[in-house]
């Protein structure tokens, strides 16, 4: 399928088939897609811990339950905690990764000359700032690209996903024995959708003209109506939510899956008694 239609068809899925497990092979494909994402200096900052619901303790399930994640937490068979390890930017590793790019003929032309330049200019420049760079926007952008690629591959494999955040992410890291240099970023639910693929329609976004500019902030990047029409034909732009039958679908899902509405109260000091 064309990538634009995949982007258009993708939805954040919140209702899953709890009785249908997710194949390990499909999760591996998602992780490999994340590993292949573009990243500065070939540092590969994306890290993840895969969690299987039927193997997780009650304490862990309580800890990973976000305030508005009751549907996912009661039905998804799989979760992925995505995090960034600050040691990805450690200067010695950073320099080695840059030299590796030279050896792969990805940067520079002469391998040894390029590696010499890296040693002479980048090592002294990166040495004092690598810890600061490890928590810079660029580092988290690279993780975001990795998660985005995993999301699209999941859809291509027939799976649904939803990204969630929680004020207890640091506690989750401790439960999973993450290193002190780990920065948990988001939790992803993964499973086979119980809801229709439309999931009530395409989520509306803020107006294009308010988000993108040309030459300077405040000067909107002008939209071409012909391009908009083309994107509708190619499936990237679809009927916005809510579709007329969405309320009926939600009522059906709650009855069929026997889901109880539970709003967890955020707490940074201890896990709440949210959805099990």
N, C-alpha and C positions, 0 to 999 in steps of 0.2 A: 504494500500500500504506500502511496506517496506520503512523504513526511508531513506535508501540510495538512492532510486529512487526519493523520495520526494525532497531530497537535490539536486539531479541531475536535476529534472524537474523545480525547482524553478528558476524564472527569476525576474529581476527588470522590472516591467511593467510600461510603460510610456504613453500608450494609453488605455483609459477606455471607457466603454459605458456610456455616460453622462446621458442617459435617464433611466438607471436601478439603482435604489437606493440600497444601502447596508443595509441589515437587521440588526437591533439593536442586535438581538440574536447572529449573527455571530461576531459582534464587541465585545460583551460580552465574547464570547469564546476566542477571541484573548487576551483580557485583563486578563482573568482567567489563560490562558497559561503563560502570563508574571508574574502573581502573584505566580505561582507555580515554577518559575525558581530557581535554586540554588543560594544562596547568603550567604555571610559571616555572621556568627552569627545570622542567621535568621532575619537580619535587614530589608529586603524587601525595597530596596532603589528605585525601579522603580515606577514612577508616570507618569500619562498621562492625557491629556485633549483631548477629542474627539470633532472634529469640523465637522459640516455638511455644505457643500458648499451652499446649498439653504437657510441656516439660517445665513450665515456669512455676515458681512458688507463689503462694498467695501474697506474700510480702512484695515480691517483684511486680506482680500484676497491679497491686494497689499503688505502688510507686510510679509506674509508668502511665497510670490513668490520668489524662489531662482533664481540665474542667469541663470541656464540651465533647469529650471523646467517648461517651457512654456506648454509642452504637458500635463503633469500631472495637472497643475493648471487650464487648460481649460476643462478638461474632468473628473477628479476624483470627485465623489460625497461626499467623506469622507476623512478627514485627522486626523492624531493623532500626537499631539505634545508630545514627550517623554522627560521627565526631571527627574533629580535627586534632591531630597530634602536633603540638608546637615544635617537637623535636624534628619534624620534617624540615624545618628551616635551620637547624643547627649548621653553623657555618662550614664545618668539615664535610658534612653530607651534601650541603648545598653546592659546594665547589665540585665535589665528586660527581654529582648529578649533571652539572654544567659540562664537565669534561666528558662525561658519557655522551652527551648530545654531540659534542665535537667528534667523538669516535664513531658515532652513527651517521656522521656527515649531515647533521641537522642544522648546525650552526658553523659559520666559518667555511673556509675552503681548505686550508692546510691544517691538518689535525694538530701537529705539534706546535705550530705557531699560535693556533687558537688557544690551546691549553696553556701556553706560556702567558698569553694575554690575560687569561682568566686568573692565573696565579698572581700576576703582577698588579692587576688593577681591581679585580673583583674581590679577592680574598681580603685585602686590607679595607676595602669599602664595606663589605658585608659583615666583617668580624664584629665591629662595635654595635651593629644595628639589627642583627638577625633575630634577637629576642623580641624587639619591637615589631619587626616585619612579620613575625610568626603570628601576631594577633592583628595584623593590618586588614583592611577591607579586601585586599587582593587574595589573601589566604582563604578567607571565607567565600569569596567569589568562586575560587577553584573548587571548593567543596560543593557549592551550589550547582556548578556545572556537572559534577559527577553524579549528584543525586538526580538531576534532571535527566541525564542519559539513562540512569537506572529506571526512572519512572516510565520513559518511553518504551524501553525494552519490556518492562512488565506488561504494559498495554499490548505490545506486539505478541506477547506470549499468552494473552487471554486473561491476564490478571488485572485486578484493580488495586489502587494504592491511595493512601491519603497521608499527607504530611501533618504532623501535630507537634505542638510545643507544650512545654510544661514548666512551671516555676520550680519543679523538683528535679530538673535534669541532672544537677550536680549529685543529688542523692542517688539517682539511677546509676551514675558513673561509679559511685562507691560500691553499690550492690553488684556491679558487673566487674569489679576489680580493675577498672581502667587505670592507666598510669596517671600520675599527678600532672603530667603535661598534656593530658587529653582535655579537649573542650567539647563537651556534648552539645550538639546543635539542634537536632530534631529527631523525632521518632516517626517511623513510617509503618503504617499498617499495610499488610499485603494479604490478598486472598482472592477467591473467585467471587465476583459480584453476585449478590442476591437481587439487587435492584437492576432495572433496565440500564443498558449502556448509556442512554441519554441522561440518566440520573436527574430527571426533571428539567433538562435543557442546559444550554451552555451558560455558565456563570457570567453575568454582566461585569464589565470592568469600567474603570474610570475613563472618561472620554480621551481619545487619542490625542487631541489638541492640548490637553492638560498635562500630558506625560512626556511628549517628545518635542524637541526644539531644533532650530536650525541656525547656526552661526552664533547665537547667543541665547541665554535663558530669557523666556518670555516671548520669543518669536516662534510660534508654533511651526512644526514641520507640516507643510501642507499635504493634506490627503488628496489622493486622486480617486474619484468615484469609480472610474473604470477598474482600478486595482481592487477596490473594495468589492465590486461585483465579481471580479475574477476569483478572489479569495472565497467568496460565498459559493461559487460554482465548484471550486476545488476542495471545499469542505473545512477550511480553517475557521471560517466565520459561519456560525450556525444559529438556529433559532434560540433566542435567549430564554433563560429560566424566568418564571416557572411555566412549564407546559400545563395545559388545562387539566390533565389527569394526575398531576403530581400529588396532590393532597390524598387522593384515593390510593395511590401507590404506597404512600407513607403509612397510611392506616393498615393496609394489607401487610406490609413488611413487619410492622410492630406486632400484629397478631400472629403471623406465620412464624416469626422468629422468637416470639415470646420475649420481647425486649422490654425491659422496664426503664422508664426515663429516670435517670439519676444525674443530678448536677453536682459534680464534685466541687468542693470549696477549695480554692488554691491555698497552699501552705508551703512555706519554704523551710519550716522547721521540722516537720514530720509528715509522713504520708497521710493522706486523708482516707476516709472510708468511702471512697467513690465506687465506681463499678468494679465488680470482681474480675 
